[in-house]
Amino acid sequence: MTPQPAILLPPLAVGQVLTLRLTAAQQAKPLLRAFACLPIDDSLVVGFGWHFVQAVSGNVPGLRGFPAMTLPESAGGAAVPATQADIWVYMRAAEAGAALDRVLALMRLLPGGLTIVEDVATFTYRGGRDLSGYEDGTENPLGTAADAAAIIPNGPLAGGSFVAAQRWVHDLSALAAMPRKEQDAIVGRDRDSNEELASAPTTAHVKRTAQESFDPPAFMLRRSMPYGGAREQGLYFVAYGADLDRFEGVMRRMAGQDDGVVDALFRFSRPATGGYYWCPALKDGKLDLVPMVGAGGVDAMPDVAV
């Protein structure tokens, strides 16, 4: 089995993210049949949430719903929300028209029974920087280490991946009002050189999220991209992992749930959405759904009771 190729490829100039929710239980099987027939190339990633897996009477070990979290009152008590949807789709393209064409073509192929929860156009910014001006994904693993971080190595789900997806909303005005040294201290890096600050405080984002500091190490492959316009700006965070524990451990630490120390990133950015999805491996260029629905495939699935 081979991974969906876009997981391991870097972002192109633009992206398009859709999160979809099942609205009619009787459409679960026709939808899955449509996805089973869909050719998957290097422009597309498809993931399924646990509610959808349950709707087709399937089973994906290790998949679960996204957990909501609350920050300590000292950080304003802000939430890390769970907005779990059923299907997650990511498109990568060299230009916005190509991404939109692919999204529209996909939606025409689907039989209905879905509502669009999110439709987010993403883009690269200043050679791979976040809209805050800081480089994004500096600590991403490379080569075989990226494969090991992102792809399930063995067992019935081998070749697949789990993905954590969140849309973070930035308050860029609040960030710009801070002295430059204070901004660098929030991230823990010098914005111009991207070098980690030797004197970074314990609240710095790089300190709270150092992947090697977890037991076991929490290495993930991040494919985040900025999004936004005049009204709202932020980062659409995407992290692929061989399991969901690694992301969840990092998120818990950022939210101060382990030791009460909250990631300083929350001073100018807050997550607005959060979902977990399973991205199946491919067999002959199409999604291998056998690990979810059994050896008989989609047609052998029982009809879903309404």
C-alpha positions as CSV (number, residue, x, y, z in Angstrom):
1,M,0.0,0.0,0.0
2,T,1.2,3.5,-0.8
3,P,0.3,6.8,1.0
4,Q,-1.8,9.4,-0.7
5,P,1.1,11.3,-2.4
6,A,0.1,14.8,-1.6
7,I,0.7,14.1,2.1
8,L,4.4,13.8,1.6
9,L,4.7,16.7,-0.9
10,P,5.2,20.3,0.1
11,P,2.4,22.8,-0.5
12,L,2.2,24.5,-3.9
13,A,1.2,28.1,-4.4
14,V,-2.4,27.7,-3.3
15,G,-4.6,25.2,-1.6
16,Q,-8.3,24.6,-1.0
17,V,-9.6,22.9,2.1
18,L,-13.2,21.5,2.5
19,T,-14.7,20.0,5.6
20,L,-18.0,18.2,5.0
21,R,-20.7,16.8,7.2
22,L,-23.0,14.0,6.5
23,T,-26.7,15.2,6.5
24,A,-28.5,12.0,5.5
25,A,-27.5,8.7,7.0
26,Q,-28.8,6.7,4.0
27,Q,-26.2,8.6,1.8
28,A,-23.2,7.3,3.7
29,K,-22.8,4.2,1.6
30,P,-23.3,5.9,-1.8
31,L,-20.8,8.6,-0.7
32,L,-18.2,6.0,0.3
33,R,-18.7,4.2,-3.1
34,A,-18.1,7.5,-4.9
35,F,-14.9,8.1,-2.9
36,A,-13.8,4.5,-3.6
37,C,-14.0,5.1,-7.3
38,L,-12.2,8.5,-7.2
39,P,-8.6,8.5,-8.6
40,I,-6.2,10.1,-6.1
41,D,-3.3,12.0,-7.6
42,D,-0.7,14.3,-6.1
43,S,-3.1,17.2,-5.9
44,L,-5.6,15.7,-3.5
45,V,-5.9,14.3,0.0
46,V,-9.1,12.7,1.4
47,G,-9.7,11.9,5.1
48,F,-12.7,10.4,7.0
49,G,-13.8,11.4,10.5
50,W,-15.0,8.9,13.1
51,H,-18.6,9.8,12.8
52,F,-18.6,8.9,9.1
53,V,-16.8,5.6,9.9
54,Q,-19.5,4.8,12.4
55,A,-22.2,5.7,9.8
56,V,-20.9,3.1,7.4
57,S,-20.5,0.5,10.3
58,G,-16.8,0.6,9.8
59,N,-13.8,0.5,12.2
60,V,-10.5,2.4,12.1
61,P,-8.4,1.6,15.2
62,G,-6.8,4.8,16.6
63,L,-9.3,7.2,15.1
64,R,-11.4,9.3,17.4
65,G,-13.1,12.6,17.7
66,F,-11.2,15.8,18.2
67,P,-11.0,16.7,22.0
68,A,-12.1,20.2,23.1
69,M,-9.8,21.8,25.6
70,T,-10.0,24.9,27.8
71,L,-7.1,27.1,28.7
72,P,-6.5,28.1,32.4
73,E,-8.3,31.2,33.6
74,S,-5.0,33.0,33.7
75,A,-5.0,32.8,29.9
76,G,-8.5,34.1,29.6
77,G,-10.1,30.7,29.7
78,A,-10.2,30.5,25.9
79,A,-11.2,27.3,24.3
80,V,-9.5,24.9,21.8
81,P,-12.8,24.0,20.1
82,A,-13.8,20.6,18.6
83,T,-15.7,21.1,15.3
84,Q,-15.4,17.5,14.1
85,A,-16.8,16.9,10.6
86,D,-17.1,13.7,8.6
87,I,-15.0,14.2,5.5
88,W,-11.9,16.4,5.0
89,V,-10.5,17.2,1.6
90,Y,-7.3,19.1,0.8
91,M,-6.4,20.3,-2.7
92,R,-3.0,21.6,-3.7
93,A,-2.4,23.5,-7.0
94,A,-0.1,25.9,-8.7
95,E,-2.8,28.5,-9.1
96,A,-6.2,29.2,-7.6
97,G,-8.2,28.4,-10.7
98,A,-6.9,24.9,-10.9
99,A,-7.7,24.3,-7.2
100,L,-11.2,25.6,-7.7
101,D,-11.8,23.5,-10.8
102,R,-10.8,20.4,-8.9
103,V,-13.0,21.2,-6.0
104,L,-16.0,21.8,-8.2
105,A,-15.3,18.6,-10.2
106,L,-15.2,16.6,-7.0
107,M,-18.4,18.0,-5.7
108,R,-20.2,17.2,-8.9
109,L,-19.1,13.5,-8.5
110,L,-20.6,13.2,-5.1
111,P,-24.2,11.9,-4.8
112,G,-25.4,14.4,-2.1
113,G,-26.1,14.1,1.6
114,L,-23.2,16.4,2.5
115,T,-23.2,20.0,3.8
116,I,-20.0,22.1,3.5
117,V,-18.9,23.2,6.9
118,E,-15.7,24.9,5.8
119,D,-14.4,26.1,2.5
120,V,-11.0,27.7,3.0
121,A,-8.7,29.0,0.3
122,T,-5.0,28.9,1.4
123,F,-1.8,30.2,-0.1
124,T,1.9,30.5,0.4
125,Y,3.2,33.7,1.8
126,R,6.7,35.2,1.4
127,G,8.4,31.9,0.6
128,G,6.8,29.8,3.3
129,R,6.1,32.3,6.2
130,D,3.1,32.6,8.4
131,L,1.2,35.9,8.1
132,S,2.9,36.9,11.3
133,G,6.1,37.0,9.3
134,Y,7.7,34.0,11.0
135,E,8.8,30.9,9.0
136,D,6.4,28.0,9.4
137,G,7.3,24.3,9.6
138,T,11.0,24.9,10.4
139,E,11.2,21.7,12.4
140,N,9.5,19.5,9.9
141,P,11.2,16.1,9.5
142,L,12.7,15.4,6.0
143,G,13.1,12.4,3.8
144,T,12.6,9.0,5.5
145,A,12.1,10.8,8.8
146,A,9.0,12.5,7.2
147,D,7.7,9.2,6.1
148,A,8.2,7.7,9.6
149,A,6.5,10.7,11.3
150,A,3.4,10.9,8.9
151,I,2.7,7.4,7.7
152,I,1.4,4.4,9.6
153,P,4.2,1.8,9.3
154,N,2.4,-1.5,9.7
155,G,-0.8,-3.3,10.6
156,P,-4.1,-3.1,8.7
157,L,-3.8,0.7,8.3
158,A,-0.3,0.6,6.9
159,G,0.4,3.3,4.4
160,G,-2.4,5.5,5.7
161,S,-2.1,8.5,7.9
162,F,-4.0,10.4,10.6
163,V,-4.4,14.2,10.2
164,A,-5.2,16.9,12.7
165,A,-6.7,20.0,11.1
166,Q,-7.3,23.4,12.7
167,R,-8.1,26.9,11.4
168,W,-6.3,29.4,13.6
169,V,-7.4,33.1,13.5
170,H,-4.7,35.6,14.1
171,D,-5.0,39.1,15.6
172,L,-2.3,40.7,13.5
173,S,-3.0,44.1,14.9
174,A,-2.3,42.9,18.4
175,L,0.9,41.3,17.3
176,A,2.0,44.4,15.4
177,A,1.4,46.6,18.6
178,M,4.0,44.6,20.5
179,P,7.7,45.5,20.5
180,R,9.8,43.3,18.1
181,K,11.6,41.6,21.0
182,E,8.3,40.6,22.5
183,Q,7.1,39.2,19.2
184,D,10.2,37.1,18.9
185,A,9.8,35.9,22.5
186,I,6.3,34.6,21.7
187,V,7.6,32.5,18.9
188,G,11.0,31.8,20.3
189,R,12.8,32.7,17.1
190,D,14.3,35.7,15.5
191,R,11.9,36.7,12.7
192,D,14.6,37.7,10.2
193,S,17.1,34.9,10.7
194,N,14.7,32.2,11.9
195,E,17.3,31.2,14.5
196,E,16.0,29.9,17.8
197,L,16.6,32.4,20.7
198,A,18.9,31.0,23.3
199,S,17.0,33.0,25.9
200,A,13.5,32.0,24.7
201,P,11.1,31.9,27.7
202,T,9.4,28.7,28.7
203,T,6.2,30.1,27.2
204,A,7.7,30.4,23.7
205,H,6.0,28.4,21.0
206,V,9.2,26.6,20.1
207,K,9.7,25.5,23.8
208,R,6.1,24.3,24.2
209,T,6.1,22.3,21.0
210,A,9.6,20.9,20.8
211,Q,8.7,17.5,19.3
212,E,11.8,15.7,20.7
213,S,10.8,16.8,24.3
214,F,7.8,14.4,24.4
215,D,7.9,10.8,25.5
216,P,7.7,9.2,23.0
217,P,8.8,12.0,20.6
218,A,5.9,13.7,18.9
219,F,7.2,14.1,15.4
220,M,4.6,15.2,12.8
221,L,4.7,16.4,9.2
222,R,3.1,19.8,9.1
223,R,1.5,21.1,5.8
224,S,0.0,24.3,7.2
225,M,-0.8,27.3,5.0
226,P,-2.0,30.9,5.6
227,Y,-5.4,32.0,4.6
228,G,-7.4,35.2,4.8
229,G,-8.4,38.6,3.4
230,A,-9.3,42.0,4.7
231,R,-11.7,40.8,7.4
232,E,-9.9,37.7,8.8
233,Q,-6.4,36.3,8.6
234,G,-4.8,33.2,10.0
235,L,-3.2,29.8,9.5
236,Y,-4.9,26.6,8.4
237,F,-2.9,24.1,10.4
238,V,-2.5,20.6,9.0
239,A,-0.4,17.9,10.7
240,Y,-0.1,14.3,9.5
241,G,1.0,11.6,11.9
242,A,1.3,7.9,12.3
243,D,-1.1,8.3,15.3
244,L,-3.1,11.0,16.9
245,D,-1.4,10.8,20.3
246,R,1.5,12.9,19.2
247,F,-0.6,15.9,18.1
248,E,-2.8,15.6,21.1
249,G,0.1,15.7,23.4
250,V,1.5,18.8,21.8
251,M,-1.9,20.5,21.9
252,R,-2.4,19.7,25.5
253,R,0.9,21.2,26.4
254,M,0.2,24.3,24.4
255,A,-3.1,24.7,26.2
256,G,-1.3,24.4,29.6
257,Q,-3.2,21.3,30.5
258,D,0.0,19.5,31.7
259,D,1.7,22.1,33.8
260,G,-0.4,25.3,33.6
261,V,2.1,27.0,31.3
262,V,0.2,28.3,28.2
263,D,1.9,28.7,24.8
264,A,2.5,32.4,24.2
265,L,1.1,31.9,20.7
266,F,-2.4,32.3,22.2
267,R,-1.6,36.0,22.8
268,F,-2.3,36.7,19.2
269,S,-3.9,33.6,17.7
270,R,-6.7,31.2,18.7
271,P,-8.0,28.1,17.0
272,A,-11.6,28.3,15.6
273,T,-12.0,24.7,14.4
274,G,-10.5,21.3,15.1
275,G,-11.0,17.8,13.6
276,Y,-9.2,14.5,13.3
277,Y,-9.4,12.4,10.1
278,W,-8.0,9.1,8.8
279,C,-6.4,9.3,5.3
280,P,-6.4,5.8,3.8
281,A,-3.6,4.4,1.8
282,L,-3.9,3.8,-1.9
283,K,-4.3,0.6,-3.9
284,D,-4.0,0.9,-7.7
285,G,-4.4,4.7,-7.4
286,K,-7.6,4.7,-5.4
287,L,-8.5,4.8,-1.7
288,D,-8.0,1.4,0.0
289,L,-11.1,1.2,2.2
290,V,-10.8,-2.5,3.1
291,P,-9.3,-1.6,6.6
292,M,-12.5,0.4,7.3
293,V,-15.2,-1.7,5.8
294,G,-13.7,-5.2,5.5
295,A,-12.5,-7.5,2.7
296,G,-15.8,-7.5,0.9
297,G,-15.4,-3.8,0.1
298,V,-18.1,-1.1,-0.1
299,D,-20.7,-3.3,-1.8
300,A,-20.6,-5.8,1.0
301,M,-21.4,-3.2,3.7
302,P,-24.8,-3.5,5.4
303,D,-27.2,-0.7,4.6
304,V,-27.3,2.0,7.2
305,A,-30.5,2.1,9.2
306,V,-32.2,5.5,9.0
